Amino acid sequence: MAKLNVLQHELVPAHHVVKKEEEDKVLKELGIAKDLLPRISRSDPAIKALEEIHGPLEGGTIIKISRKSPTMGYSVYYRVVTSEVFK
């Protein structure tokens, strides 16, 4: 049975790993410290799919999420990977 890649599903927004070299630029543009970014759990299906592509992601890695919005057209969100499991 083939494994489903959730990142290819039409309802899942695009998730991209922000390179270490670009993190400071992103945080400066947002005017925020990394520890104040919303978190995304390492157990999230999108993160698991990214790990299959990029290998294990360290805690603190920033993820860029690009969403289509009916009101804004296109919006970008950032999350930081954490090993916490949210319930």
N, C-alpha and C positions, 0 to 999 in steps of 0.2 A: 504494500500500500504506500502510495506517495505521501510525503510529508507536506503539510500545508504551510506555506510561508504567509503569515498574516500581513506582512508588509505589502503583499501584492493584492490584497483584498480592496475593493473599491471604497469601502467604508472606513478604512484605516488611513489616517493622514500619513504623509511622508515623514519618516524619521531618519535623521542623519547624525552621525557622530561628528562633533566639532573637534577639529584638530587642536592639540595642545598649544600650537603656535598661535592659533586664532582665539583662544579662550579669553585672554586679556582684552583684546579688541572688542569682543562681544560684551564682556562685563562692563567695559568702559562706556560703550554705546548705551547700555541699559542703565548705567549709573547704579549698579548693585554689586554686592559682594556675592561670591559663589555660594556661600552657606545660606543666603537668603532666597536663592532660586527654589521654585517648587521642586519636589523630589519625584522620582519615578523609581519604582522598585525593580531590583534586578530580576525578580520573578515575573515581571510584566511580559506578556507574550511578544510584544514588539522588541523589547530588550533582548530576549532570548533569540529572536530572529536576527538581530544585529550582531549578537555574539557568534552566531554561526557564520556570518560574513566576515567580521573583523577579528574574531577571537575574543577571549574573555575581556570584558570591560571592567576597568578599575572603578571603585567607588570614587565619586567626585568627577567622573567624566560628564561633560555637558552634551546633551542631546538637543538638536534643533528639530522642532516639529512644525511642519508647514501644513496649514489647513485651508481648505476652500470654505469660504463663508458666504452665505446668501446675502448678507448685509454689507460686509466689507470687501468681498471679492476674494481676498487672500490675506491670511494672517499668519504670523510666525510666533511660536512659543518656544521657550527654552526650559528644560528640566535637567536636574542633576541626578545621576545614578546613585542609588543608595542600596545597601545590602538589607535594609529593613524590609520586612514583609508587612504590607498594609492589609488590614482586615476590614 
